[in-house]
Amino acid sequence: MSNPFTKVPTQAERDAGARVMDSCAVKAGFSGVAGYGIGAVFGLVLSGIEFSSPVDTSATTKQQIKTVFRDMGKKSLSSAKNFAIMAAIYSGSECMIESYRARNDIYNSVAAGCVTGGTLAMRTGPRGMAAGCAGFAAFSAAIDWYMHKDN
């Protein structure tokens, strides 16, 4: 039996892999997973800096450490979920917009930012959705401009 890791893929296998990776659902899924990981690290770092939790001086050191770690874990998990949702919505909407427009330019990023901001602010009503749309669209435009300014 030959080693499957040394086998060179056929053209049909390469094409099938490319079709899977070009799927907007797969891109959104991968972005969500990456966003979850980045959000977890980000939340962990920021929760270590935050001093909003009062220290219970009557508790033992072991109990205080457990409380701090539990709080850090909760904040890290919350941040991870938020980043995952945001990354999945943005990546999925940008892929769908790019597929529909058949162009790769800054307008895809701006529109995806608007969709993401509006979707995340859905519970705040129309004004909040408009502000979220404008904010995310502006941020997406700035990032896209910065990333492609040399081209």
C-alpha positions, 0 to 999 in steps of 0.5 A: 500500500502506498503512502497517501501523502506522497500521491500527486493529485490528479487534475480532477481532484485539484478542480474538485478542491478548488470548487469546494474552496471557492464556495462562499459557505466554506469561506464563511465557515473558515473565517468563522473558525479563524475569527473564533480563534482570534477572538478568543486570544483577543478576549483573553488578552483584554480580560487580563488588562481589565480591572472591572471585577472587584477583588474579594479580599476575604477569599483565599488566594486560590479562590481569587485565582479561580474567580479571575480565571473563570472571568477571563474564560467567560470574557474570552468565550464571549469575544470569540463568539462575537468575532466568529459571527462577525467574520463569518457574516463579513466573509460570506457576504463579501464572497456572495457580492463578489460572485454576483458582481464578478469583480474584485474591488473596494465596493465589495468590501464596503458593501460587505461591511455595510451588510455586516454592520447592519446585521450585527445592529439588527436589534437596535432598530433602523437607526442603529442598523444604519449607523452599524452599516456606515461604521463597518462600511467605512472601516472596511473601506479604510482597511481595503484601501490600506491593503491595496494602496500599493497596487 
